[in-house]
Amino acid sequence: MSNLAIIALVIFCLTYLGIIFNRLPYVKISRATVSFAGAVFMILFGVISFDKAIQAIDFNTICLLLGMMIVISALKIQGFFSLIASKTIALASTRSKLLTLITFISGIASAFLVNDAVVLLFTPIIISICKKSNLNPIPFLLAEMLAANTGSAMTMTGNPQNMLIGLASGVSYSYFLIRLLPISLLGMAIIVLFVRLFYRDTFKDKTKISFQGDFSYSIKEMRNSLIIFLLVIIGFFFGKIFSFSIPLVALAGAALIVLFSKSEPEKILQGVDWSLLLFFASLFIVVTSVKDAGILDGLLQIKLQDNLQGIIFIYVLSLVLSQVLSNVPYVILMLPLLQVVGSEVLYLHLAASSTIAGNFTIIGAMANLIVIEQAAKEGVTISSKTFLKIALPSTILTLVLSILLSFWW
């Protein structure tokens, strides 16, 4: 191994250790800052040139994520999520109905609004609903976080890793949705089943829920943003007819939102998670650096076949590495391997497995951590034991069903 390769390997290992544990000795870091530092050191030590580092950044993914963040930020400011909460309460007359509605609304909303953003906004709303209805919020929060991950698997805009996979694979938005919709819906039904099973005493109670309070929102205030959001979704499905790429559709929607929504543009832009964009851009540089240094040659030489054996290999790898690396860094590492194979089916299974596997443990997906942290702020504690008794069986069953669905694909 050359000196340059050794340097690249050291930087790579330190970067991923920082991502995994969110800490390094003697320095204060976050996932975004450690990946950024790793990218900069790759350039400083000559592992990759500055020009090639810029070229390594997948700006299609960055632009898609940025566009969706701006659209979501405007909807959040204008009370869109309060509107959803209000309608959920109006439809939920019993505990079982409320659980089902929270599960499927969280999942479907995550498919089109990015799961991390959905749980960030839904969690305090769900806790508020439960407190005002004298309900234990934990089973509903478990359903929310698991459903947000599972539901986000159905579209390439549901989560950051799907954006990466969808754009790398070149499949259409509608094809991605059609193939992954069944497993997402089945997964959400399984979540409802296991939550009701483990909290059977709660859901045996069939008395009508009495909700005290309301969520404020104005349809007039959010009308323009809702119309633009609807146009963005339509654009995802039909943009190719006019040669509009998915990232361009998202950016166009973001531009229209900041120009024509009734909120101040500065407030909308403040809602963008700029650190996540930095995290992505930096990881692209780090992974490209180690690839060019030859460190990933062993991975690229794996003879991954477009068959059941290859699919099972991806699922096992996803289940393990999504817990170690988290699903976004794991997918970025896997993309070079799949690009060698070039199989649309394997790309789709990587999307399904990496997303659903994020439900296996608390640290498997960022959405899990967001819900638990938000709940703690509201005085609700979700322990690892409580999480695992629902997450383990529901995740394994969903992954197995997803493999079986490969015969349908």
N, C-alpha and C positions, 0 to 999 in steps of 0.2 A: 504493500500500500504506500502510495506517495505521501510526501509531507503535506501536500495540499489536501489530499483525501483525509488524512488524520485530523487536520485542522477542521475540515468540514464536519467530520464525524463528531468531534468534541463539541463544536458549536451546536450541531443538531441535537445531540443528547442533552446538553444543558438547556436548550430551548424547550424540548419536549418534557423534561423534568419540571421545568418552571410551569408549563401548561398543565401538567398532571396534578402537581401539588400546590400550584399557585403561590409558590415561595421558593427562594433560593437563599443560601447562607449570606448574611450581612447586607442584603439589599431588599428594598421594598418593591414588589412587582405585582402586576396583574397579567392575565393572559395576553392582553393586547401589548403591554409594554415589553414582556419577555420575548414575544414573537418579533416585535419591532427591533429590539436589540439584536436578536439572532440574525435578522435580515441585514442589519447595518454591519455587523461583524463579518458576515459572509463577504460583503463588498470590501470592507477595510482590509481583510486578510487576503484578498485577491482570489477567493474561491469563485466569485462571479463578478463580472464587470458591472459598472453602474448601468450602462446602456442595456445589457442583457437582463439585469435585475428588473428594470422597468418593463421590458418585453415579457418577463415571466409573469407579471401580474395579469390575471384574467379580468380585464376591465368589463367584459360582458356581465360577469357575476357581480362585480362591484356596482355597476350601474343598475342592474336589476334590483339588488338589495337596497341601494340608495333610493331608487324610485319608490319602492314599496314602503320604505320607512317614512318618506315624506307624506305619502297618501295616508298611511295609518296614523301619523302624528296629527294631521288635520282632522280626521274622523274622531280621534280621541278627544281633542280639544273641544269639538262641537257636540260631544255627548252621544256619539253613536253607540258606545258600549253601554251607556245607561239606557238607551232605547232598547237594546237587546235584553237587558236585565228586566226592564219593565214588562216587556212582552212575555218573557219567560215566566214571570210571577203570575201574569194574567192567565197563562195556560196551565200552570202547575197547581192542581187542586189537592194532590196527595204527595207524600214523601217519595213514592216510587216514580210518579210522573216528574217530579222535580229532578230526581236523579237522572232519569232518561233524557230529559230536556237539557240539563247541564252537560251531560256526556256528549250528546250529538251536536249541540250548539257549539261547544268548545272545539270538537273535532272538525266540524265543517267550517267554522270561522277560521280555524288554524290553517286549513287548506288554502285559503285565499288571502289571509292577512298575516301570515308568518306566526308560527306557534309561540315563539318567545314573547312577542308583543301581545298576543291574545291572553296568555296566562298572567302577564304583568298587570293587565288591566282588569281581567275577570276575577282574579283572586280576591281583592278587597270587596268586590261587588258580591261574590258568592258568600263571603263571610258575613257581610251586611245582611243579605237575604236570610241566612241561617239564624243570625242573632235576633233579627226582628220577628222571626217565626219560631223562636225557641227550639231550634234544631241543632244537633251536634254537627259542626261544619266539616269534620275530618273525612267522613265517607264521601261527601260531595267534592271536597278538594282533591282527594285521591282520584276520583273519577275524572275531574277536570284535567289534572296534569297528565294522566295516562292517555286520556282521549285526545288531548292537544297534540301529543307526539304521534299517536296512531292516526289521527285524522290528517295531520300534516303530510303524511306519506303519500296521499293521493294526488297531489299536484306538485309541479316543480317550483311553485312559489310558496309552498307550505313551510319550508324550513331552509336554512342556508345550505345544508348538504345536498338537498334535492335540486337547488338552483345550480350547484356545481355539476351534478350528475346530468340534469336535464340539458344544460347547455353543452356539456362535453359530448353527450350521446347524439345530439342533433335531432332527437325525436320531437314531434309536435306536441303542443300543450294538450290537445285533445287525446292523442294516443297515450300519453303519460297518464292522464286522468282515467281513461277507460280501463287501462290495464291494472291500475292500482286502487281504483275505487272499491272493488269487491272486498279486498283484504282489509281496507280501512274500515268499511262498514261492519264487516264481521268482527274485527278487532274491537270496535266500540261496543258492539252487542256483548262480546265476551267480558269486557270491563264492567258493564252493567250487571251481568250475571254474577261475577265474583264479588263485587261490592255488596250486592244484595245477599249473597250467600254468607259472607263473613260478618255482615251487620244485619242479620235476619231479624233481630229483635226490633231494630229501628224501623225496618220496612214492613213489619207485620202490622204496624199501626196504620190503619186506613182512614183515620180521622182527617177532616179537611184542614189544610194548612191555613192558619190565620196570620196574614202578613200585615204588619203595621209600618206605614211609611211609604215613600215613593222616591223615584229617581228622576231628577230634573233633566229635561232635554228640550230642544226646540227643532222640530222638523224644518221650519223655515230657515233656521240658522245653518242647518247642515244640508239643505236641499242641493245646492250646487256641488258640494263634495260627494254626495251620494250619486248624483248623476255621473260625475267624472269617474268615480270608482266603478260604477257599472260599465261605463265605456272601456275602462282599462281591462276588466274581465272579458268583455266581448272581444277586445283587441287581442288578448292572449289566444283566443280560439281562432280568430279570423284574420289576424294581422298579416299572416304569410301571403294571403291573397294580394295584398298591396305591397308586398316585400318589406313589411315592418317586422323587425325582430322583436322578441319578447322583451329584452332590455330597453329597446327604444320605446315600446308601448308603455312600459313602466315610467320611463323618464318623461314621456309626453304627458302622462297622467299627473306626474309630480309637478310639471311646469304649469299645467292648467289649474291644479289645486292652489299653488301659491299665488296665481294671478287672479283667480275668480272665486275662491272660497271667501267666507266672511271673516276669517281669522287673520290676525297679523302674520305676515310671512316670517318675521323673526321668531315668533313663538312656535310656528310650525317647524322651522329648521332646528330650533332648540330640542325638539323631540327626537331628532335623528341620533341613533347610537353610533357616533363617529368612532368610538373605540373599537366597535365590532368591524367596521370597515378597515381600520388600521390592522386589526388582527388578521383579517383575510388577506389583505395585500401583502403583509409581511410573511405569512405562511407560504404563499405562492413562491416568494423569493427563496425562502429556506429550503423548501422541497425541491425546487428547480436546481438549487446549488448542490444539494447532495446527490441528485440524479446525475448532473453533469460531472460530478467528482467520481462517479462510478459506484457509489455506496449502495444504490438501489439495484445494481445489476443482478444480484441474487433474486430479488423480488420479481424483476422483469423476466427472469428466466423460468419462472414457474409456468408450467404448461397448463394453463387454465382452460378447460374445455367448455364448450357451449352445450352442456348436458347436465343430467341430474347430479352427477358427482361434482361438477364445477359449481353448481348452485349451492349444494350442501356445504362445500368448502367456504364459499362466501358467507353463508349464514353463521357457520361456526366461528369464522374469523371476526365477523361483525359482533357477535355476542361477546367475544373475549375483548377485542381491542376497543370497542366502543366504551367499555368500562374503564380501560386503562388510559386511553388517549382522549376520550370523548368523541362523539361521532363526526364532528367537522374535521378535526385534524386527521382522523382515521380515513375519511373519504378522500381527502387531498392526497394522502399517501397511496391510496388504492387506484386513483385515476390513471396514473401512468401504466399500470398493469392492464387495466381494462381497455385502454386506448390501443394496446398491442393486439388484444383479442378482437375488439371492434364489434362485440355482440350487443344488440339492443336489449335482448332478454337479460343478459348478465347485468347491464347497467340498471335495468328496472329492479332486479333482485337486490342489487347493492343499495338502491334507494329504499326499498322496503325493509331490508334486514338492518341497515345502519340506523334507520329511524326507529323501528319498533324495538330493536335491541337497546335503545336508549332508555327504555322503561324497565330494564332488568334490575338496575340499581339506582340509587339516588344520584350518583355522580355520572350516570350514563348519558344524560342530556341536560343541557342548560335550563330547559323549561322546568325540570324537576326542582332544581336548586332555586329557581325564581319563585315557584309556588311556596316552597318551604320557608324561604327567607321572608316573603311577603306575609305569610301566615304568622310567622313568629312576631312580626311587627304589630300584628293585630291580637297578640296574646294566645295564638293557637299553635300548639306544638305537635309536629308530625315526626314520630321517631322512625328510625331505620326499620325496626321490627314491624311497626304498623304498615310502613310502606311496602316492605317485602312480602308480607302475607297476601297482599293483593297483586303486587307487581310480578312476582316470580311465576305463579301459575298462569296468569293471564298473558304474560309475555311469551312464555314457552309455547302455550297453545296457539297463540296467534302466529308465531314464527313457523310452527309445524304446518298450520293451515296454509300459510303463504308458500311454503315449499310445495305442498300438494297442488296449489293453484298453478304452479309452473306448467303442469300438464295442459291447462286450459290456454296458457299463453302460447 
